[in-house]
Amino acid sequence: IRMSGIKGLQGVVRKTVNDELQANIWDPQHMDKIVPSLLFNLQHVEEAESRSPSPLQATEKEKESPTELAERCLRELLGRAAYGNIKNAIKPVLIHLDNHSLWEPKIFATRCFRIIMYSIQPQHSHLVIQQLLGHLDANSKSAATVRAGIVEVLSEAAVIAASGSVGPTVLEVFNTLLRQLRLSIDYALTGSYDCTAGVSTKIIKEHEERMFQEAVIKTIGSFASTLPTYQQSEVMVFIMNKVPLPSSQQSIEAGKAGENRNRLTQIMLLKSLLQVSVGFQCSNMLTALPSAFLDRLLSSALMEDAEIRLFVLEILISFIDRHGNRQKFATISTISDISVLKLKVEKCSRQDTVFMKKHGQQLYRHIYLICKEESNVQAHYEALYSMLMLISIELANEEVVVDLIRLVLAVQEIAQINEDNLTAYNRCALFALGAAYLNLISQLITVPTFCQHIHEVIQMRQKEAPYLLPEDVFVERPRLSKSLDRLGPEVFFWQSKISEVLGGSGYNSDRLSTPYVPQLTDEDRLSKRKSIGETISLQVEVESRNSPEREQRAPAEEITYETLKKAIVDSVAVEEQERERRRQVVEKFQKAPFEEIAAHCGARATLLQSKLNQIFEITIRPPPSPSGTITAAYGQPQNHSIPVYEMKFPDLCVY
């Protein structure tokens, strides 16, 4: 009976779909009957299939099932749908899935929308996406499992649509998903779907909200991976601009609840950004990391929250790693032969060199400051190690290598001096990080004397202080020592020795021997104010790298608060003197007697006249001599002189 009914519907669709004289089959009153009938048959057969032992055992008669016929009829109907009819065809599907609670298992809903997306004309795909987004917003106070089902269906549909035409909905998709992410965070924190009401009508399960959030993040990543590079870049900037930062114009909520909300929002948005950046491939770092985007991302790297810092490092690593070397640095170790890693290394391009000239010091400063954080765990040190190595492989020329070595030696000094009162684990981890990096970089640049020095120090540590090597620190139960302040000089890497051995191989020994100092002090954390301190830079150590005169200079003077204050006061004093001088001149011309002003101006006019007379004497030659030639002061014979009234004087000589 159902088969006959479906065939009847198929006949009606074929006859009336393009016949203007018949009733308009696309009207909601007709669609609301036809579409649910077909969906019911699709759904009914799925239940029958779940009871059947195996689809391979099905007979020919069973294969001619109402499901297949209903699917064929639905595909035919949707394939004939014009631009203006898509909405009327999709709305009954959404209502049917709501009424029968079919979003939660999501298997049937996903199947329905696969049929829809592959049946309609590709240029209409974005209309279906818009319908789903609108439905997600309409269900924003439904259970988390329902919303998660809609999001996953949206993910499937968006990926299919992206291969065709997505239309104007790219940022709309992300805007809706990010809005739902924020709402979910609010629901989980307040325990209520209505943030204004104190009493909740429904019990919100936090783990279900977390599942929904993960589904949204996964959807953001899967959809972004299908977009072209320029759109991926726009999406990442869009997401980054939504991250609440203390330095941004966005309102940061105060109080305990506000802090939790900000923190969760930051984490969820950075997770989303990480999902997008993992699938992002761009050869030009300048376009991949524009200045405004990089500034906001790096300002997140100085947050006190350890999880946020780790996400920022992972995002940067995914941008820098363009040859799939990331996994080769997953564990920190001092391997003796780098060839076993099988690294893919290419020569640094011109764009990468420009990127490092522009942003290198900014990256080094943030790496240095992250190293000083006491809340770092093994994952942070592994990410820092990966980042240092990937910069060395992907973006490094000789200057960058020199700066990275200086940076790592400065990190060793953090652990050695311990002004920040780091724990024994943090200090040992920094020592181990430096050893692992210098071990690999020495093998990459292949300077024998440099390799020898690094190898000697590592061997000495293996004998005297194994707790300064990654093999003892980055394990499940790290073996540490509390007597770190009584270490001998032989277990440290020395800047003087490294600058000497590398200077002999053509590296800039002056720069190598200059200790690394970050451009801005740590007191600027989280504020990122664009002040005179940032403009002048509290460390004038950023030299013009191509200037030989500057390279021969003594190390740059550190500018302190006092010197800045003095410079400002001095400039104010100079301005005051200039203003006073002008006032005196104006006052003199206003109040002095006419004779005094005339005498003053007359003296200046006389002086000017005497100067002009000297010019004329030099320029105007004496009258011609009887012999027809004149002899100049330097004794060379010249032609007859030209009369003064015919001479061409420069404009400056005419009075």
Buried (B, 14 or more C-beta within 10 A) or exposed (E): EBEEBBEEBBEBBBEBBEEEEEEEBBEEEBBBEBBBBBBBBBBBBEEEBEEEEEEEEEEEEEEEBBBBBBBEBBBBBBEBBEEEBBBBBBBBBBBBBBEEEBBEEBEBBBBBBBBBBEBBBEEBBBBBBBBBBBBBEEBBEBBBBBBBBBBBBBBBBBBBBBEBEBBEBBEBBBBBBBBBBBBBBBBBBBBBBEEEEEEEEEEBBEEBBEBBBBBBBBBBBBBBBBBEBEBBBBBBBBBBBBBBBBBBEEEEEEEEEBEBBBBBBBBBBBBBBBBBBBBBEBEBBBEBBEEEBBBBBBBBBBBEBBBBBBBBBBBBBBBBBBEEBBEBBEEBBBEEEBEEBEBEEEEBBEBBBEBBBBBBBBBBBBBBBBBBBEEBEBBBBBBBBBBBBBBBBBBBEBBBBBBBBBBBBBBBBBBBEBEBEBEBBBBBBBBBBBBBBBBBBBBBBEBEBBBEBBBEBBEBBBEEBEBBBBBBBBEEEBEBBEEBEEBEEBBBBBBEBBBBBBBEBEBBBBBBBBEBBBBBBEEBBEEBEEEEBEEEBBBBBEBEBEEEEEBEEEEBEEBEEEEBEEEEEEEEEEEEEEEEEEEEEEEEEEEEEEEEEEEEEEEEEEEEEEEEEEBEEEEEBEEEEEEEEBEEEEEEEEEEBEEEEEEEEEEEEEE
